[in-house]
Amino acid sequence: MTRALISTSCRNTRYDKPSGHLFVFDLEKRELIQTCEIIEPPYREVDPNPRGGFRGLKGINIENNILAMANASSIFLYDNHWILLKEIQHPSCAGIHDIVLLNGEVWVTSSRNDLLCCFDIQGNLKKIIDIRTLNTISTITQNEIPPLSSSESYFRGKVNYRDPRTHDHYMTDRLHINSLEFMNQHQILLSVGLIRQIDQQALHQINNFIKNKIKTNLIDNLLHRLGHITHKKTTNNKPVTTITKRATKSLLISLDLTGDESLVLSLENCKVPSHSVRILQDNTAIYLNSTTGELIRFKPDTSEILDKVKIGNTFLRGARELPDSKILLGDNNVLLLYDYSTKNIIFDLPITPDLNEAIFDIQLLPDGFDLPPASFVKKSAQ
């Protein structure tokens, strides 16, 4: 039996409502066989981001009968019977996206402060790499994205980045570090999902505040005069204000833990973060351009692009290769199965009718694992 675990994140969700789920999908029957209630991250009630922020379930990874699963603030380690082995938290690790288990270590992308964090299996913080300090980043951004803090401060957890009230949002999440994959034991392929500008960040914060708190045309008109918004109407003819997204870059960086680094790919004209870098069985790799809906297949050692195929229509994110080399992908709420040898989509099936609930990550559930509990909240209370 081939079963896929699918994590999701919901947009525009009230803080007292579920912000995501864990789904189990039977690939042979092509049907959903379980929907699981997740443990929600803290501080959702003070997070103004209607699109994502601290919502939902994030990365999933498995090594040696240990499964790691994360929300925005915590990594949960389970055995194959879904017994909780450890919950890992640290004040400097927030806005978690992808996670990787390797040789008893837990590698985590912390997008809130653009860090790559490494914990041991007991939850001790062992290593922090500040992606803002890389030469590749400094060159491309012309040193306009300085570190938020020192390594010592990060290790000590002086700022609790899990709490949105503790820091200036205009300065955080400037690179959106969201995905990683190990090419070998010491070399990482890292996704810099989107290089964000300060003015772009500020306008998004204002826009989020308008959507959540203010119902007046005054600020709407002010932003319109600045030329940064557009107007559109919903099906009920109600005007909606949205900020025009500014095109920028997504990057893939090869990072050697011994200190070497190099730029692998640079995607231009990106308006939303690119996602889900994955090494395939044939040693090529894929990266998802969520702006264009393209799956990019390339050679990570030479940066040669082999294929660039548009397969997503809404928001491409989440990818996992199957043993037969076909690739499972998420396109908003739709699960796709893609055969890159024939460039055909084998199926595209919604896993939920809610268009605001989008796939985040996909992982295959090994045969030796039980099905997850229907509610992680109730299980944690036992």
Buried (B, 14 or more C-beta within 10 A) or exposed (E): EBBBBBBBBBBEBEEEEBBBBBBBBBBEEEEBEBBBBBBBBBBBEEBBBBBBBBBBBBBBBBBEEBBBBBBBBBBBBBEBEBEBBBEBBBBBBBBBBBBBBEEEBBBBBBBBBBBBBBBBBEBEBEBBBBBBEBEBBBEBBEEEBEBBBEBEEBBEBEBBBBBBEEBEBBEBBBBBBBBBBBBEEEBBBBBBBBBBBEEBBEBBBBBBEBBEEEEEEEBBEEBBEEEBBEEEEEEEEEEEBEBEBBEBBBBBBBBEEEEEBEBBBBBEEBEBBBBBBBBBEEEBBBBBBBBBBBBBBBBBEEBEEEEEBEBBEBBBBBBBBBEEEBBBBBBBBBBBBBBBEEEEBEEBEBBBEBEBBBBBBBBBBEEEBEEBBEBBBEBEEE
